[in-house]
Amino acid sequence: MTVALAGRRARTTSGTRAPRRVAVAVALGVGAAATTAACSSGDAAGDDGAATTTLTVFAAASLTEAFEQVAADFEAAHAGVDVRLSFAGSSDLVAQVQQGAPADVLASADTATMDRLVADDLVDDPRVFATNTLTIAVPAGNPAGVTGLADLADPALTLVLCAPEVPCGAASARVAEAAGLDLAPDSEEQSVTDVLGKVAAGEADAGLVYVTDVARGGDAVEGVAFPEAANAVNTYPVAAVADAAQPVLAAEFVDAVLSPEGRAVLAGVGFAPPSS
Amino acid sequence: MTSARPAAHGASSEVAVGLPRWAYVPAALGGLLVLLPLVAMATRVDWGDWWSLVTSESARVALGLSLRTAAASTVVCLVLGVPMALVLARSGSRVLRWLRPLVLVPLVLPPVVGGIALLSTFGRRGLLGGTLEVLGLQVAFTTVAVVIAQTFVALPFLVVSLEGALRTAGSRYDVVAASLGARPTTVLRRVTLPLVGPGLVSGAVLSFARALGEFGATITFAGSLQGTTRTLPLEIYLAREVDPDAAVALSSVLVVVAVAVIGLAHGRGGAR
């Protein structure tokens, strides 16, 4: 899992740049610093004279596709700005910021993790920008014939959930409780991507993941929506980090995420707008 | 912690002839690189709450499962690995000489790759998955899967240790015993294995330590469920999400067990 995350991070660090430039950087075998330097000679906006400013955005792994797009749009609108994205689990990102990681903006997958930074005065005024609900993920073709949440209580079904300790697991527990179901999973995974992976591989008959995960899962998984999901809606807050190196740009990025364009991008990958 | 290496086969460095003095500097830095993180972690341990953290129910269940599965996989390693080491050390077959390095593959594979390989074999849609399903057996998400994952990564430690010991011991005594009329099984039981006893013990202990630290293949292949598949390394990884203090405390337990086990293996190896 760590490997997969590292791979994704590596991909996204360079994902917003022109392919040729990435190829050159890779060919040279240089590190991130040199890659950034290579970008100073004009980026998406094509403004050659401007010096490059790097804005570092930490975002929950589930935001990968959406934030890559938002960042690309942001770079296009801000000449000389290079948005560096770091995706990981919300708890990891919060811990990194607490230990002094150089983030300008942080977007997490639930308010509980963000509240830890608020308590430490490390972020200013988090704002909810999206919501995500659970859905049942089943392998392509739905071999076990799952039609709703109640089916998951069948002991013959191989069920995989997130562990209650992680946000998706807490949400799963809430929907099960609200539905009065006693779910006995065959495995409690550490993250929603692990659940999706085991369903996509066909090892599990069903799992609870977010709507956006099924959208990401491609042809290998299908989603089965269930009404009880309304009991566990996850809210995604975004905030500028209090001692951001680029406070102005950080505030602008937060605005970009909340803007109609940002919302459209988020809706495109399956996120719902904030409820209030 | 999981990257323990097999004990040196010939621990004989008493004669330090003209070791250049500069060699001590990188040697000391290397030692620091290994020890400093462990010391640093010890400083993070909340010793006041240590006992209550490491005796919480989830911690006890995870440690118990870890000890049981590591012991089981050590037994499997012995049952499979001793004959493997014997065949590799004593057979003159050219095919085996080619196959020999493959035994080491699990040592160098990232554990998560090992887990994917095991899923491809024993998973529901894996190579043997269909056969197993017909027999009514599901391997993934069971304790058996944990033992398989641990055995997969620990087996090379036993085979390499024992094969080295067998090669060092040579076959002189075996030949004598055979010439006196002992049957092959008797030679093996009465001569060969007693001669390589220390190597066998250190190999078994290292396998146990490696099995105890197994994480990637387990989480990929076996899943994570309290009491069934969530071993101590998985529990630590999960605890880290909500309770970093508990994660550090549990880590210290694993370090202590690993150091004790390595000390045991090293003591045995040195006494040879």
Chai-1 contact restraints between the chains, C-beta under 6 A:
chainA,res_idxA,chainB,res_idxB,connection_type,confidence,min_distance_angstrom,max_distance_angstrom,comment,restraint_id
A,V3,B,V112,contact,1.0,0.0,6.0,A-B,restraint_1
A,S91,B,E241,contact,1.0,0.0,6.0,A-B,restraint_2
A,A163,B,L238,contact,1.0,0.0,6.0,A-B,restraint_3
A,E165,B,L238,contact,1.0,0.0,6.0,A-B,restraint_4
A,E165,B,E241,contact,1.0,0.0,6.0,A-B,restraint_5
A,E165,B,V242,contact,1.0,0.0,6.0,A-B,restraint_6
A,V166,B,E241,contact,1.0,0.0,6.0,A-B,restraint_7
A,D186,B,F141,contact,1.0,0.0,6.0,A-B,restraint_8
A,S187,B,F141,contact,1.0,0.0,6.0,A-B,restraint_9
A,S187,B,G223,contact,1.0,0.0,6.0,A-B,restraint_10
A,S187,B,S224,contact,1.0,0.0,6.0,A-B,restraint_11
A,S187,B,L225,contact,1.0,0.0,6.0,A-B,restraint_12
A,E188,B,S224,contact,1.0,0.0,6.0,A-B,restraint_13
A,E188,B,L225,contact,1.0,0.0,6.0,A-B,restraint_14
A,Q190,B,L238,contact,1.0,0.0,6.0,A-B,restraint_15
A,G202,B,R124,contact,1.0,0.0,6.0,A-B,restraint_16
A,G202,B,R125,contact,1.0,0.0,6.0,A-B,restraint_17
A,E203,B,G123,contact,1.0,0.0,6.0,A-B,restraint_18
A,E203,B,R124,contact,1.0,0.0,6.0,A-B,restraint_19
A,E203,B,A140,contact,1.0,0.0,6.0,A-B,restraint_20
